[in-house]
Amino acid sequence: MNKDQVEGKLKDVGGRVERQVGEWTGDADKQAHGAVKQAEGKVQNAWGKVKEAGEKAVDKSTTDHDQDDSNVIEEEEKESRTTRRKVS
């Protein structure tokens, strides 16, 4: 969970509380402000999830690339040993 997800969730919850208080008290401005704050929180949380997914994809790509490189090196070493045995 990253900063945007945490802040987004806090805005979402805070907005939900503010909207509910506005409903209970009949304050339309507070309801509207709470709804806007809630929507901002949901968007920020979603953005945080997108960023986190992107970071994970980059990490996985880097890890996969490193593994591919080590597999190629292992194959080349095996081939080299086989070739040396045949030559000897």
C-alpha positions in Angstrom: 0.0 0.0 0.0 1.5 3.4 -1.0 1.0 7.0 0.1 -1.8 7.7 -2.4 -3.8 4.7 -1.4 -3.6 5.6 2.3 -4.4 9.3 1.7 -7.2 8.4 -0.7 -8.8 6.0 1.8 -8.6 8.6 4.5 -10.3 11.2 2.3 -12.9 8.7 1.3 -13.8 7.9 4.9 -13.6 11.5 6.0 -15.9 12.5 3.1 -18.3 9.7 3.9 -18.5 10.9 7.5 -19.0 14.5 6.5 -21.7 13.6 3.9 -23.5 11.5 6.5 -23.4 14.3 9.1 -24.8 16.7 6.5 -27.6 14.3 5.9 -28.4 14.0 9.6 -28.3 17.7 10.1 -30.0 18.7 6.8 -26.9 20.7 5.7 -26.8 20.4 1.9 -23.5 22.2 1.7 -21.9 19.7 4.1 -23.4 16.8 2.2 -22.0 18.2 -1.1 -18.6 18.9 0.3 -18.5 15.4 1.8 -19.5 13.8 -1.4 -16.8 15.7 -3.3 -14.2 14.8 -0.7 -15.3 11.2 -0.9 -15.0 11.1 -4.7 -11.5 12.7 -4.5 -10.5 10.0 -2.1 -11.7 7.2 -4.3 -9.9 8.7 -7.3 -6.6 9.1 -5.3 -6.9 5.5 -3.9 -7.5 4.2 -7.5 -4.4 6.1 -8.7 -2.4 4.6 -5.9 -3.5 1.1 -7.0 -2.5 1.9 -10.6 0.9 3.1 -9.4 1.4 0.1 -7.2 0.5 -2.3 -10.1 2.9 -0.5 -12.4 5.7 -0.8 -9.8 5.0 -4.5 -9.4 5.0 -5.0 -13.1 8.4 -3.3 -13.4 9.8 -5.4 -10.5 8.5 -8.6 -12.1 9.9 -7.6 -15.5 13.3 -6.8 -14.0 13.3 -10.1 -12.1 12.2 -12.1 -15.1 14.8 -10.4 -17.2 17.5 -11.2 -14.6 16.4 -14.8 -14.5 16.4 -15.1 -18.3 20.0 -13.7 -18.4 21.1 -16.3 -15.8 19.4 -19.1 -17.7 21.2 -18.0 -20.9 24.5 -18.0 -19.1 23.9 -21.4 -17.6 23.0 -22.8 -21.0 26.2 -21.2 -22.5 28.3 -22.7 -19.8 26.8 -26.2 -20.3 27.4 -25.9 -24.1 30.9 -24.8 -23.5 31.7 -27.8 -21.2 30.1 -30.2 -23.7 32.1 -28.7 -26.5 35.4 -29.0 -24.5 34.6 -32.6 -23.7 34.1 -33.4 -27.4 37.3 -31.7 -28.4 39.4 -33.4 -25.8 
